[in-house]
Amino acid sequence: MRRIPPFHWWRTVFYLIPAISVYTLVLGVASIVSGLFDRSGHFAHRCARAWSWLILKTTGVRVRVEGLERITPGTTYVFVSNHQSIYDIPVIFASLPFQLRIIAKESLAKFPMLGWHLRRGGHLFVDRRNPDPSSILNRWRSLLKDGLSLIIFAEGTRSRDGAVARFKAGSFLLALQSGLPIVPVAVVGTRHVMQKGRLRTEPGDVELIVHDPIVPPTIAAPSVRDAKRLADRVHAVVAATLHSRSGIDPSC
């Protein structure tokens, strides 16, 4: 007997995907056009925040933010988050009142609208198969010089079970070289909204916990070992939060 897809599958395919496609088209066009008169990418970021808010509202995702008082508006930070779901991005963009730029894989640049928006908005693309450290560092410094904060999903990919995988050291080496404060951010609950590999979204409650900034040690010539040490320190903060809020084993 053929199994009938559940209600939320139908809702996703025939309501959410068309609605989000419209949001992406309208705000994507506005973002791209804004690049003609706003080279800073600030308007494009406002489009991204509006897009994020609409997605969360349409899906029925309620976000409770904790810890914003721990960070200072107008300061440049490197935000480091765990990665449970594609919904992490709208949750973070809609909730953090900062001009954020992401470090994205090069393949995203080829996507219509999304890739064009990311390029116009000044986001950083990295070819993971053939990374160029000096080029990445120069582009990183260019963003920071403009007072833009970065958001990094340091696991490198989404988690299937919610466990926080070990953070990759590459971005932390750049953070050490820049000397900027690192803010650990824990996203809790988005994997229940939309799991990796599943074409189904569900309404839900999500938490975004912002931790105290960590000022990296001043090292004249930081090594990969220094970066790994810092990555493990930030990982411990995020993993402990996931454990206390959702019972996920921090040792995973």
C-alpha positions in Angstrom: 0.0 0.0 0.0 1.4 3.4 -1.0 2.2 5.7 1.9 0.6 9.1 1.8 3.0 11.9 2.6 2.4 13.7 5.9 0.7 17.1 6.2 3.9 19.1 6.6 5.3 17.6 3.4 2.3 19.0 1.5 2.6 22.3 3.3 6.2 22.6 2.5 5.9 21.7 -1.2 2.7 23.6 -2.1 2.9 26.5 0.3 6.3 27.2 1.8 8.5 26.6 -1.2 6.3 28.8 -3.5 6.1 31.6 -0.8 9.9 31.5 -0.1 10.5 31.6 -3.9 8.5 34.8 -4.2 10.4 36.3 -1.2 13.7 35.3 -2.8 12.8 36.7 -6.2 11.5 40.1 -5.0 14.1 40.7 -2.3 16.9 39.2 -4.4 16.1 41.7 -7.2 16.0 44.6 -4.7 19.3 43.5 -3.3 21.0 43.1 -6.7 19.7 46.5 -7.9 20.8 48.2 -4.7 24.4 47.3 -5.6 24.2 50.0 -8.3 24.0 52.8 -5.7 25.1 51.1 -2.4 28.5 49.6 -2.6 28.6 49.0 1.1 26.1 46.2 0.9 24.1 47.6 3.8 20.8 47.7 1.9 21.4 44.2 0.6 21.8 43.1 4.2 18.5 44.7 5.2 16.9 42.7 2.3 18.5 39.6 3.8 17.0 40.4 7.2 13.6 41.0 5.7 13.9 37.7 3.8 14.8 35.9 6.9 12.0 37.4 9.0 9.4 36.4 6.3 10.7 32.9 6.1 10.5 32.4 9.9 7.0 34.0 10.0 5.7 32.0 7.2 7.0 28.7 8.5 5.8 29.4 12.1 9.3 29.5 13.7 9.4 31.4 17.0 12.8 32.5 18.0 13.8 33.4 21.6 17.1 35.3 21.7 19.2 35.3 24.8 22.5 37.2 25.6 22.3 40.2 23.2 23.3 42.4 26.2 26.7 40.6 26.2 27.7 42.3 22.9 28.1 45.9 22.0 26.2 47.4 19.0 28.6 48.8 16.3 31.5 46.6 17.3 33.0 44.2 14.7 32.9 40.6 15.8 33.5 37.1 14.4 30.3 35.2 15.3 30.9 31.4 15.4 27.8 29.1 15.4 26.9 25.5 15.3 24.9 24.3 12.2 21.8 22.2 12.5 19.6 23.2 9.6 19.4 25.6 6.7 17.0 27.6 9.0 20.1 28.6 11.1 20.8 31.3 8.6 17.4 33.1 8.7 17.4 32.7 12.5 20.8 34.4 12.9 20.2 37.1 10.3 16.8 38.0 11.7 18.0 38.1 15.3 21.5 39.7 15.4 21.4 43.5 14.8 24.7 43.6 13.1 25.8 44.0 9.5 26.7 40.3 8.9 28.7 38.7 6.1 29.1 34.9 5.8 31.9 32.7 4.6 30.3 30.6 1.9 31.5 27.8 -0.4 32.3 28.9 -3.9 29.5 26.7 -5.4 26.8 29.0 -3.9 28.0 31.8 -6.1 26.5 29.9 -9.1 23.0 29.9 -7.8 20.7 32.4 -9.5 19.5 35.2 -7.1 21.1 33.7 -4.0 24.6 33.8 -5.5 24.1 37.2 -7.1 22.9 38.6 -3.8 25.8 37.2 -1.9 28.3 38.7 -4.3 26.6 42.0 -4.3 26.3 42.0 -0.6 30.1 41.5 -0.1 30.0 38.0 1.3 33.2 35.9 1.2 33.4 32.9 -1.1 36.0 30.1 -0.5 36.9 27.2 -2.9 37.3 24.4 -0.4 39.0 22.1 -2.9 41.7 24.7 -3.7 41.8 27.4 -1.0 44.1 30.4 -1.3 44.9 31.5 2.3 46.6 34.8 1.3 43.6 35.8 -0.9 41.1 34.8 1.7 43.0 36.8 4.4 43.1 39.9 2.2 39.3 39.7 1.5 38.7 39.0 5.2 40.6 42.1 6.2 38.7 44.1 3.5 35.4 43.2 5.1 36.6 43.9 8.6 38.1 47.3 7.5 34.5 48.3 6.6 33.3 47.4 10.1 31.4 44.3 9.0 31.0 41.3 11.3 31.4 37.8 10.1 29.3 34.7 10.8 31.0 31.3 10.6 29.5 27.9 10.7 32.7 26.3 11.9 31.6 22.6 11.6 31.7 23.1 7.8 28.4 21.2 7.2 25.0 20.7 8.9 24.6 18.2 11.6 22.1 15.3 11.1 21.6 14.5 14.8 22.2 17.9 16.4 25.6 17.0 17.9 28.3 19.7 17.4 31.1 18.3 15.3 34.6 19.5 15.9 35.2 23.1 14.6 37.6 23.4 11.7 40.7 25.5 12.5 41.0 27.5 9.2 38.6 30.3 10.2 40.1 30.5 13.6 43.6 31.1 12.2 42.2 34.1 10.3 40.5 35.2 13.5 43.8 35.1 15.4 45.5 37.0 12.6 42.8 39.7 12.7 42.7 39.9 16.5 39.0 40.4 16.6 36.8 39.2 19.5 35.0 35.9 18.8 31.4 35.5 19.9 30.2 31.9 20.4 26.6 31.5 19.2 24.4 28.4 19.9 21.4 27.7 17.8 19.0 25.2 19.5 16.0 23.5 17.9 16.3 24.3 14.2 16.9 20.6 13.3 13.3 19.9 14.4 12.1 22.6 12.0 13.9 21.1 9.0 16.4 18.2 9.2 19.2 17.8 6.8 18.2 15.7 3.8 14.4 16.1 4.5 12.0 17.9 2.3 9.7 18.9 5.1 9.5 21.9 7.5 7.5 22.2 10.7 6.6 25.1 13.0 8.6 25.2 16.2 10.4 27.1 18.9 14.1 27.9 18.5 16.6 29.4 20.8 19.6 31.6 19.9 22.1 32.0 22.7 24.8 34.6 22.4 27.8 34.1 24.7 30.4 36.5 26.0 33.0 37.5 23.4 36.3 35.7 23.6 39.3 37.9 22.9 41.9 35.8 21.1 45.5 35.8 22.5 47.9 38.1 20.8 50.3 35.9 18.8 52.8 37.4 16.3 52.7 34.5 14.0 49.8 32.2 14.9 50.1 28.5 13.9 47.5 25.9 13.0 48.0 24.5 16.5 47.1 27.8 18.0 44.0 27.9 15.8 43.0 24.4 16.9 43.3 25.4 20.5 41.1 28.4 20.0 38.6 26.4 18.0 38.3 23.8 20.7 37.7 26.5 23.3 34.9 28.0 21.3 33.5 24.5 20.5 33.3 23.7 24.2 31.1 26.7 24.9 28.7 26.0 22.1 28.6 22.2 22.7 27.9 22.7 26.4 25.0 25.0 25.6 23.5 22.4 23.3 23.9 19.8 26.0 22.2 21.9 28.7 19.3 23.1 26.5 18.6 19.9 24.5 20.5 17.1 26.2 22.8 16.5 23.2 26.1 14.9 24.4 28.9 17.6 24.1 31.4 14.8 23.5 29.9 13.8 20.1 
